[in-house]
Amino acid sequence: MALRAQPGNPITGVATSLAAVALLSASVTGCSTTAGSAATPPGSAATPPGSASTSPASAAATPSATPAALPTVAAASPGCSAATDPTLTPGATATRTVSVDGNDRSYLIHVPPGYDPAMPTPSVVTFHGMGTNAFLQLANSGILASADANGYVVLAPEGQSGLWQLPTGEGDDAADTPELSYLDAVTADADASLCLDPARRYASGMSMGSAMVLVLACQPERTYAAFGGVGASFYRPICDGAPPAPLIYFHGTADDVVPFDGGTARGFEVAPVPQNMAAWAAHNGCQTQSPAIRTDDVELIEWSSCTADADVDYYKIDGGGHTWPGSPITTNPKFANFGGVTTTTVSATDAMWQFFSRYSLPTAG
């Protein structure tokens, strides 16, 4: 996938009017308590994978186990044969609550204006970074505009106190986390309330949310067709037995939260980003690595000819900070000091959707 500036392409197609940015910024300020946790700057502090007590160590691994086969999923969710929940309005975002182990937890759901209750609709589950919340993830990524334009539902889970409980990385259940039960409840609720396509469910995330995305990619029986992350990566041996995982990933070379070249991130050791990406390409059995394609401050490296066509697209952002590429928030001068430089050469949201659209899980029947 070459980097080209053309209509509909994620490259340079992220210009947003100052008026729109100002309105969005105001909405973030005015709704900071919408989803619970404190409204800290988008893309701020994230605990990268690396702690034995909180998350898998971010170290490269050479895949050795035989990856599991892709699961088979239903062709349509239960909501396709039931009346649409009247609280879910096309073109609007709603807060829903699910019960997990006796505790209530919320999430946000956005239904695109062109939603057809008779047609299984794809969905993207997007995870916020540490210290932020679901509402800020929607605003920071600009994903709702993409969802409305491309006709997919967005689910934005809510961490607890702005955090995700990442796995410890120890023992046979090293890829397990209590968050999996919550995410199962979220997707089950959405599946029952709307007509969704289980074969076209995707995961994206920022920082600690990106680490959560990779936790899902490491599951031996995954239920997401492709994965996208920004600002935090890892590969661990526990991932070896997972099916090949199509992955698109972005990281700035000037990220001062999760260092691009590896090192210490909030007291945890992290591996260099290129090392982690190469490990995922090896896990996916990729046979071809393309020469780097450069457009301005963005360099794209693609691994292809992979098992199950599970390609890896890796965007290196020269001088980029701990920010979401193309964000309508952090490209605003008002937020210029939050997280470092935000590139406008590529929209991570648009590039992710183009990548996701190539993938679906096999269906039963």
TORKOL-4160 file (C-alpha; in steps of 0.2 Angstrom, whole numbers, padded with zeros to 4 digits, m for minus):
365
<pt num="1" X="0000" Y="0000" Z="0000"/>
<pt num="2" X="0009" Y="0015" Z="m0006"/>
<pt num="3" X="0008" Y="0032" Z="0002"/>
<pt num="4" X="m0001" Y="0043" Z="m0010"/>
<pt num="5" X="m0010" Y="0060" Z="m0008"/>
<pt num="6" X="m0027" Y="0058" Z="m0016"/>
<pt num="7" X="m0045" Y="0059" Z="m0012"/>
<pt num="8" X="m0051" Y="0046" Z="0000"/>
<pt num="9" X="m0033" Y="0040" Z="0005"/>
<pt num="10" X="m0028" Y="0042" Z="0023"/>
<pt num="11" X="m0012" Y="0052" Z="0018"/>
<pt num="12" X="m0015" Y="0070" Z="0019"/>
<pt num="13" X="m0033" Y="0068" Z="0019"/>
<pt num="14" X="m0035" Y="0074" Z="0037"/>
<pt num="15" X="m0037" Y="0092" Z="0035"/>
<pt num="16" X="m0051" Y="0099" Z="0047"/>
<pt num="17" X="m0058" Y="0116" Z="0048"/>
<pt num="18" X="m0052" Y="0127" Z="0063"/>
<pt num="19" X="m0070" Y="0130" Z="0067"/>
<pt num="20" X="m0074" Y="0111" Z="0068"/>
<pt num="21" X="m0058" Y="0108" Z="0078"/>
<pt num="22" X="m0063" Y="0122" Z="0090"/>
<pt num="23" X="m0081" Y="0115" Z="0092"/>
<pt num="24" X="m0073" Y="0097" Z="0095"/>
<pt num="25" X="m0061" Y="0104" Z="0108"/>
<pt num="26" X="m0075" Y="0113" Z="0117"/>
<pt num="27" X="m0086" Y="0097" Z="0117"/>
<pt num="28" X="m0071" Y="0088" Z="0125"/>
<pt num="29" X="m0069" Y="0101" Z="0138"/>
<pt num="30" X="m0088" Y="0102" Z="0142"/>
<pt num="31" X="m0091" Y="0083" Z="0143"/>
<pt num="32" X="m0075" Y="0078" Z="0152"/>
<pt num="33" X="m0085" Y="0068" Z="0164"/>
<pt num="34" X="m0096" Y="0059" Z="0151"/>
<pt num="35" X="m0087" Y="0042" Z="0153"/>
<pt num="36" X="m0081" Y="0043" Z="0170"/>
<pt num="37" X="m0062" Y="0045" Z="0171"/>
<pt num="38" X="m0053" Y="0062" Z="0172"/>
<pt num="39" X="m0051" Y="0072" Z="0156"/>
<pt num="40" X="m0032" Y="0072" Z="0155"/>
<pt num="41" X="m0025" Y="0076" Z="0138"/>
<pt num="42" X="m0028" Y="0064" Z="0124"/>
<pt num="43" X="m0014" Y="0051" Z="0122"/>
<pt num="44" X="m0006" Y="0056" Z="0138"/>
<pt num="45" X="0003" Y="0044" Z="0150"/>
<pt num="46" X="0002" Y="0026" Z="0146"/>
<pt num="47" X="0009" Y="0011" Z="0155"/>
<pt num="48" X="0018" Y="0001" Z="0141"/>
<pt num="49" X="0018" Y="m0017" Z="0142"/>
<pt num="50" X="0033" Y="m0023" Z="0152"/>
<pt num="51" X="0028" Y="m0026" Z="0170"/>
<pt num="52" X="0027" Y="m0043" Z="0178"/>
<pt num="53" X="0014" Y="m0036" Z="0189"/>
<pt num="54" X="0003" Y="m0026" Z="0177"/>
<pt num="55" X="0007" Y="m0032" Z="0159"/>
<pt num="56" X="0017" Y="m0043" Z="0147"/>
<pt num="57" X="0035" Y="m0038" Z="0146"/>
<pt num="58" X="0038" Y="m0028" Z="0129"/>
<pt num="59" X="0052" Y="m0039" Z="0123"/>
<pt num="60" X="0054" Y="m0047" Z="0105"/>
<pt num="61" X="0051" Y="m0065" Z="0103"/>
<pt num="62" X="0055" Y="m0077" Z="0089"/>
<pt num="63" X="0038" Y="m0087" Z="0086"/>
<pt num="64" X="0041" Y="m0105" Z="0089"/>
<pt num="65" X="0024" Y="m0113" Z="0092"/>
<pt num="66" X="0012" Y="m0117" Z="0078"/>
<pt num="67" X="m0001" Y="m0104" Z="0077"/>
<pt num="68" X="m0019" Y="m0109" Z="0080"/>
<pt num="69" X="m0032" Y="m0109" Z="0066"/>
<pt num="70" X="m0044" Y="m0095" Z="0064"/>
<pt num="71" X="m0060" Y="m0098" Z="0073"/>
<pt num="72" X="m0077" Y="m0099" Z="0064"/>
<pt num="73" X="m0090" Y="m0086" Z="0069"/>
<pt num="74" X="m0108" Y="m0083" Z="0065"/>
<pt num="75" X="m0113" Y="m0074" Z="0049"/>
<pt num="76" X="m0124" Y="m0062" Z="0059"/>
<pt num="77" X="m0127" Y="m0057" Z="0077"/>
<pt num="78" X="m0143" Y="m0061" Z="0086"/>
<pt num="79" X="m0149" Y="m0043" Z="0084"/>
<pt num="80" X="m0151" Y="m0046" Z="0066"/>
<pt num="81" X="m0167" Y="m0057" Z="0070"/>
<pt num="82" X="m0173" Y="m0045" Z="0084"/>
<pt num="83" X="m0180" Y="m0027" Z="0084"/>
<pt num="84" X="m0167" Y="m0014" Z="0086"/>
<pt num="85" X="m0165" Y="m0007" Z="0103"/>
<pt num="86" X="m0175" Y="0009" Z="0102"/>
<pt num="87" X="m0162" Y="0018" Z="0113"/>
<pt num="88" X="m0149" Y="0016" Z="0099"/>
<pt num="89" X="m0152" Y="0030" Z="0086"/>
<pt num="90" X="m0143" Y="0030" Z="0069"/>
<pt num="91" X="m0131" Y="0045" Z="0069"/>
<pt num="92" X="m0130" Y="0046" Z="0088"/>
<pt num="93" X="m0119" Y="0039" Z="0102"/>
<pt num="94" X="m0126" Y="0031" Z="0117"/>
<pt num="95" X="m0120" Y="0025" Z="0134"/>
<pt num="96" X="m0124" Y="0007" Z="0139"/>
<pt num="97" X="m0121" Y="m0003" Z="0154"/>
<pt num="98" X="m0116" Y="m0021" Z="0156"/>
<pt num="99" X="m0114" Y="m0032" Z="0172"/>
<pt num="100" X="m0098" Y="m0041" Z="0174"/>
<pt num="101" X="m0096" Y="m0052" Z="0190"/>
<pt num="102" X="m0109" Y="m0042" Z="0199"/>
<pt num="103" X="m0102" Y="m0025" Z="0194"/>
<pt num="104" X="m0109" Y="m0013" Z="0182"/>
<pt num="105" X="m0098" Y="m0006" Z="0169"/>
<pt num="106" X="m0102" Y="0006" Z="0155"/>
<pt num="107" X="m0096" Y="0008" Z="0137"/>
<pt num="108" X="m0100" Y="0020" Z="0122"/>
<pt num="109" X="m0108" Y="0014" Z="0106"/>
<pt num="110" X="m0110" Y="0024" Z="0090"/>
<pt num="111" X="m0122" Y="0019" Z="0076"/>
<pt num="112" X="m0119" Y="0026" Z="0059"/>
<pt num="113" X="m0133" Y="0036" Z="0050"/>
<pt num="114" X="m0134" Y="0024" Z="0036"/>
<pt num="115" X="m0137" Y="0009" Z="0048"/>
<pt num="116" X="m0148" Y="m0005" Z="0040"/>
<pt num="117" X="m0156" Y="m0016" Z="0053"/>
<pt num="118" X="m0157" Y="m0030" Z="0040"/>
<pt num="119" X="m0139" Y="m0030" Z="0035"/>
<pt num="120" X="m0125" Y="m0036" Z="0046"/>
<pt num="121" X="m0114" Y="m0021" Z="0050"/>
<pt num="122" X="m0095" Y="m0021" Z="0054"/>
<pt num="123" X="m0089" Y="m0014" Z="0070"/>
<pt num="124" X="m0073" Y="m0007" Z="0078"/>
<pt num="125" X="m0069" Y="m0008" Z="0096"/>
<pt num="126" X="m0058" Y="0006" Z="0101"/>
<pt num="127" X="m0048" Y="0007" Z="0117"/>
<pt num="128" X="m0043" Y="0023" Z="0126"/>
<pt num="129" X="m0025" Y="0026" Z="0133"/>
<pt num="130" X="m0021" Y="0027" Z="0152"/>
<pt num="131" X="m0028" Y="0041" Z="0161"/>
<pt num="132" X="m0041" Y="0046" Z="0148"/>
<pt num="133" X="m0058" Y="0038" Z="0144"/>
<pt num="134" X="m0069" Y="0031" Z="0130"/>
<pt num="135" X="m0076" Y="0049" Z="0126"/>
<pt num="136" X="m0059" Y="0056" Z="0124"/>
<pt num="137" X="m0054" Y="0041" Z="0113"/>
<pt num="138" X="m0068" Y="0045" Z="0101"/>
<pt num="139" X="m0064" Y="0063" Z="0100"/>
<pt num="140" X="m0045" Y="0061" Z="0099"/>
<pt num="141" X="m0045" Y="0048" Z="0085"/>
<pt num="142" X="m0059" Y="0056" Z="0075"/>
<pt num="143" X="m0066" Y="0039" Z="0072"/>
<pt num="144" X="m0085" Y="0044" Z="0072"/>
<pt num="145" X="m0082" Y="0054" Z="0056"/>
<pt num="146" X="m0075" Y="0038" Z="0048"/>
<pt num="147" X="m0088" Y="0027" Z="0055"/>
<pt num="148" X="m0102" Y="0038" Z="0048"/>
<pt num="149" X="m0093" Y="0039" Z="0031"/>
<pt num="150" X="m0090" Y="0020" Z="0030"/>
<pt num="151" X="m0105" Y="0013" Z="0038"/>
<pt num="152" X="m0098" Y="0004" Z="0054"/>
<pt num="153" X="m0103" Y="0004" Z="0072"/>
<pt num="154" X="m0090" Y="0010" Z="0085"/>
<pt num="155" X="m0089" Y="0002" Z="0102"/>
<pt num="156" X="m0078" Y="0012" Z="0115"/>
<pt num="157" X="m0075" Y="0002" Z="0131"/>
<pt num="158" X="m0072" Y="0011" Z="0147"/>
<pt num="159" X="m0057" Y="0006" Z="0158"/>
<pt num="160" X="m0058" Y="0007" Z="0177"/>
<pt num="161" X="m0051" Y="0023" Z="0184"/>
<pt num="162" X="m0043" Y="0026" Z="0166"/>
<pt num="163" X="m0034" Y="0010" Z="0167"/>
<pt num="164" X="m0034" Y="m0007" Z="0158"/>
<pt num="165" X="m0030" Y="m0023" Z="0168"/>
<pt num="166" X="m0017" Y="m0030" Z="0157"/>
<pt num="167" X="m0011" Y="m0048" Z="0160"/>
<pt num="168" X="0004" Y="m0052" Z="0170"/>
<pt num="169" X="0013" Y="m0062" Z="0157"/>
<pt num="170" X="0016" Y="m0077" Z="0169"/>
<pt num="171" X="0010" Y="m0095" Z="0168"/>
<pt num="172" X="m0002" Y="m0104" Z="0157"/>
<pt num="173" X="m0015" Y="m0090" Z="0158"/>
<pt num="174" X="m0002" Y="m0077" Z="0153"/>
<pt num="175" X="m0013" Y="m0069" Z="0140"/>
<pt num="176" X="m0028" Y="m0069" Z="0151"/>
<pt num="177" X="m0036" Y="m0053" Z="0160"/>
<pt num="178" X="m0052" Y="m0049" Z="0169"/>
<pt num="179" X="m0055" Y="m0037" Z="0155"/>
<pt num="180" X="m0059" Y="m0051" Z="0143"/>
<pt num="181" X="m0075" Y="m0055" Z="0153"/>
<pt num="182" X="m0080" Y="m0036" Z="0152"/>
<pt num="183" X="m0076" Y="m0036" Z="0133"/>
<pt num="184" X="m0086" Y="m0052" Z="0130"/>
<pt num="185" X="m0101" Y="m0043" Z="0139"/>
<pt num="186" X="m0099" Y="m0027" Z="0129"/>
<pt num="187" X="m0099" Y="m0037" Z="0112"/>
<pt num="188" X="m0113" Y="m0048" Z="0117"/>
<pt num="189" X="m0124" Y="m0033" Z="0122"/>
<pt num="190" X="m0120" Y="m0024" Z="0106"/>
<pt num="191" X="m0123" Y="m0040" Z="0096"/>
<pt num="192" X="m0140" Y="m0042" Z="0104"/>
<pt num="193" X="m0145" Y="m0024" Z="0102"/>
<pt num="194" X="m0140" Y="m0021" Z="0084"/>
<pt num="195" X="m0137" Y="m0032" Z="0068"/>
<pt num="196" X="m0119" Y="m0034" Z="0068"/>
<pt num="197" X="m0107" Y="m0044" Z="0058"/>
<pt num="198" X="m0096" Y="m0055" Z="0070"/>
<pt num="199" X="m0084" Y="m0059" Z="0055"/>
<pt num="200" X="m0080" Y="m0040" Z="0053"/>
<pt num="201" X="m0076" Y="m0035" Z="0071"/>
<pt num="202" X="m0060" Y="m0025" Z="0073"/>
<pt num="203" X="m0049" Y="m0018" Z="0087"/>
<pt num="204" X="m0040" Y="m0002" Z="0088"/>
<pt num="205" X="m0032" Y="0008" Z="0103"/>
<pt num="206" X="m0020" Y="0021" Z="0109"/>
<pt num="207" X="m0005" Y="0018" Z="0121"/>
<pt num="208" X="m0011" Y="0007" Z="0135"/>
<pt num="209" X="m0026" Y="0004" Z="0124"/>
<pt num="210" X="m0015" Y="m0002" Z="0110"/>
<pt num="211" X="m0007" Y="m0014" Z="0122"/>
<pt num="212" X="m0025" Y="m0020" Z="0125"/>
<pt num="213" X="m0027" Y="m0023" Z="0107"/>
<pt num="214" X="m0012" Y="m0034" Z="0106"/>
<pt num="215" X="m0018" Y="m0044" Z="0121"/>
<pt num="216" X="m0033" Y="m0048" Z="0110"/>
<pt num="217" X="m0022" Y="m0052" Z="0095"/>
<pt num="218" X="m0013" Y="m0065" Z="0107"/>
<pt num="219" X="m0028" Y="m0074" Z="0111"/>
<pt num="220" X="m0028" Y="m0092" Z="0105"/>
<pt num="221" X="m0046" Y="m0091" Z="0100"/>
<pt num="222" X="m0048" Y="m0073" Z="0094"/>
<pt num="223" X="m0064" Y="m0065" Z="0089"/>
<pt num="224" X="m0057" Y="m0050" Z="0080"/>
<pt num="225" X="m0053" Y="m0050" Z="0061"/>
<pt num="226" X="m0039" Y="m0037" Z="0062"/>
<pt num="227" X="m0030" Y="m0026" Z="0074"/>
<pt num="228" X="m0023" Y="m0008" Z="0074"/>
<pt num="229" X="m0012" Y="0001" Z="0087"/>
<pt num="230" X="m0004" Y="0018" Z="0091"/>
<pt num="231" X="0010" Y="0021" Z="0103"/>
<pt num="232" X="0013" Y="0005" Z="0112"/>
<pt num="233" X="0018" Y="m0012" Z="0106"/>
<pt num="234" X="0025" Y="m0029" Z="0112"/>
<pt num="235" X="0027" Y="m0047" Z="0107"/>
<pt num="236" X="0028" Y="m0061" Z="0120"/>
<pt num="237" X="0030" Y="m0080" Z="0118"/>
<pt num="238" X="0013" Y="m0082" Z="0124"/>
<pt num="239" X="0007" Y="m0075" Z="0108"/>
<pt num="240" X="0015" Y="m0089" Z="0098"/>
<pt num="241" X="0000" Y="m0101" Z="0099"/>
<pt num="242" X="m0012" Y="m0087" Z="0093"/>
<pt num="243" X="m0018" Y="m0087" Z="0075"/>
<pt num="244" X="m0010" Y="m0075" Z="0063"/>
<pt num="245" X="m0015" Y="m0057" Z="0067"/>
<pt num="246" X="m0017" Y="m0044" Z="0053"/>
<pt num="247" X="m0009" Y="m0029" Z="0061"/>
<pt num="248" X="m0007" Y="m0010" Z="0057"/>
<pt num="249" X="0003" Y="0000" Z="0069"/>
<pt num="250" X="0010" Y="0018" Z="0071"/>
<pt num="251" X="0023" Y="0025" Z="0082"/>
<pt num="252" X="0032" Y="0041" Z="0083"/>
<pt num="253" X="0051" Y="0042" Z="0084"/>
<pt num="254" X="0051" Y="0056" Z="0097"/>
<pt num="255" X="0038" Y="0047" Z="0108"/>
<pt num="256" X="0044" Y="0052" Z="0126"/>
<pt num="257" X="0031" Y="0040" Z="0135"/>
<pt num="258" X="0034" Y="0024" Z="0126"/>
<pt num="259" X="0052" Y="0026" Z="0118"/>
<pt num="260" X="0053" Y="0021" Z="0100"/>
<pt num="261" X="0070" Y="0014" Z="0102"/>
<pt num="262" X="0066" Y="0004" Z="0118"/>
<pt num="263" X="0072" Y="0007" Z="0136"/>
<pt num="264" X="0062" Y="0012" Z="0151"/>
<pt num="265" X="0044" Y="0018" Z="0150"/>
<pt num="266" X="0037" Y="0023" Z="0167"/>
<pt num="267" X="0049" Y="0011" Z="0176"/>
<pt num="268" X="0046" Y="m0003" Z="0164"/>
<pt num="269" X="0058" Y="m0010" Z="0151"/>
<pt num="270" X="0051" Y="m0010" Z="0133"/>
<pt num="271" X="0059" Y="m0017" Z="0117"/>
<pt num="272" X="0062" Y="m0006" Z="0101"/>
<pt num="273" X="0047" Y="m0004" Z="0090"/>
<pt num="274" X="0055" Y="m0011" Z="0074"/>
<pt num="275" X="0060" Y="m0027" Z="0084"/>
<pt num="276" X="0042" Y="m0029" Z="0090"/>
<pt num="277" X="0035" Y="m0027" Z="0072"/>
<pt num="278" X="0047" Y="m0039" Z="0065"/>
<pt num="279" X="0042" Y="m0052" Z="0078"/>
<pt num="280" X="0023" Y="m0050" Z="0073"/>
<pt num="281" X="0028" Y="m0052" Z="0055"/>
<pt num="282" X="0037" Y="m0068" Z="0060"/>
<pt num="283" X="0022" Y="m0074" Z="0070"/>
<pt num="284" X="0011" Y="m0071" Z="0054"/>
<pt num="285" X="0023" Y="m0081" Z="0043"/>
<pt num="286" X="0026" Y="m0066" Z="0032"/>
<pt num="287" X="0038" Y="m0070" Z="0018"/>
<pt num="288" X="0041" Y="m0053" Z="0010"/>
<pt num="289" X="0046" Y="m0036" Z="0018"/>
<pt num="290" X="0044" Y="m0021" Z="0006"/>
<pt num="291" X="0056" Y="m0007" Z="0004"/>
<pt num="292" X="0051" Y="0007" Z="0015"/>
<pt num="293" X="0039" Y="0020" Z="0007"/>
<pt num="294" X="0042" Y="0038" Z="0012"/>
<pt num="295" X="0030" Y="0052" Z="0011"/>
<pt num="296" X="0036" Y="0068" Z="0021"/>
<pt num="297" X="0038" Y="0063" Z="0039"/>
<pt num="298" X="0030" Y="0045" Z="0037"/>
<pt num="299" X="0039" Y="0029" Z="0033"/>
<pt num="300" X="0028" Y="0014" Z="0029"/>
<pt num="301" X="0035" Y="m0004" Z="0030"/>
<pt num="302" X="0024" Y="m0018" Z="0024"/>
<pt num="303" X="0026" Y="m0037" Z="0027"/>
<pt num="304" X="0016" Y="m0047" Z="0015"/>
<pt num="305" X="0014" Y="m0065" Z="0008"/>
<pt num="306" X="0009" Y="m0070" Z="0026"/>
<pt num="307" X="0000" Y="m0085" Z="0033"/>
<pt num="308" X="m0019" Y="m0082" Z="0031"/>
<pt num="309" X="m0015" Y="m0066" Z="0022"/>
<pt num="310" X="m0011" Y="m0058" Z="0039"/>
<pt num="311" X="m0001" Y="m0043" Z="0033"/>
<pt num="312" X="0008" Y="m0031" Z="0045"/>
<pt num="313" X="0008" Y="m0013" Z="0040"/>
<pt num="314" X="0020" Y="m0002" Z="0051"/>
<pt num="315" X="0020" Y="0017" Z="0050"/>
<pt num="316" X="0036" Y="0025" Z="0058"/>
<pt num="317" X="0032" Y="0044" Z="0061"/>
<pt num="318" X="0048" Y="0054" Z="0061"/>
<pt num="319" X="0048" Y="0066" Z="0075"/>
<pt num="320" X="0031" Y="0061" Z="0080"/>
<pt num="321" X="0026" Y="0061" Z="0098"/>
<pt num="322" X="0015" Y="0050" Z="0109"/>
<pt num="323" X="0000" Y="0055" Z="0098"/>
<pt num="324" X="m0013" Y="0048" Z="0087"/>
<pt num="325" X="m0008" Y="0052" Z="0069"/>
<pt num="326" X="m0021" Y="0064" Z="0061"/>
<pt num="327" X="m0030" Y="0067" Z="0077"/>
<pt num="328" X="m0042" Y="0082" Z="0075"/>
<pt num="329" X="m0038" Y="0086" Z="0094"/>
<pt num="330" X="m0019" Y="0086" Z="0095"/>
<pt num="331" X="m0016" Y="0094" Z="0078"/>
<pt num="332" X="m0025" Y="0109" Z="0085"/>
<pt num="333" X="m0012" Y="0122" Z="0091"/>
<pt num="334" X="m0022" Y="0123" Z="0108"/>
<pt num="335" X="m0016" Y="0105" Z="0112"/>
<pt num="336" X="0001" Y="0106" Z="0103"/>
<pt num="337" X="0011" Y="0103" Z="0120"/>
<pt num="338" X="0001" Y="0087" Z="0124"/>
<pt num="339" X="0011" Y="0072" Z="0119"/>
<pt num="340" X="0022" Y="0080" Z="0106"/>
<pt num="341" X="0021" Y="0082" Z="0088"/>
<pt num="342" X="0005" Y="0075" Z="0079"/>
<pt num="343" X="0008" Y="0071" Z="0060"/>
<pt num="344" X="m0005" Y="0076" Z="0047"/>
<pt num="345" X="0003" Y="0066" Z="0034"/>
<pt num="346" X="m0007" Y="0051" Z="0038"/>
<pt num="347" X="m0023" Y="0048" Z="0047"/>
<pt num="348" X="m0022" Y="0032" Z="0058"/>
<pt num="349" X="m0040" Y="0031" Z="0059"/>
<pt num="350" X="m0043" Y="0031" Z="0040"/>
<pt num="351" X="m0028" Y="0020" Z="0037"/>
<pt num="352" X="m0034" Y="0007" Z="0050"/>
<pt num="353" X="m0051" Y="0006" Z="0041"/>
<pt num="354" X="m0043" Y="0004" Z="0024"/>
<pt num="355" X="m0033" Y="m0010" Z="0032"/>
<pt num="356" X="m0047" Y="m0018" Z="0042"/>
<pt num="357" X="m0059" Y="m0018" Z="0027"/>
<pt num="358" X="m0047" Y="m0031" Z="0019"/>
<pt num="359" X="m0051" Y="m0044" Z="0033"/>
<pt num="360" X="m0065" Y="m0055" Z="0039"/>
<pt num="361" X="m0066" Y="m0071" Z="0050"/>
<pt num="362" X="m0073" Y="m0087" Z="0042"/>
<pt num="363" X="m0091" Y="m0089" Z="0045"/>
<pt num="364" X="m0101" Y="m0105" Z="0049"/>
<pt num="365" X="m0112" Y="m0113" Z="0036"/>
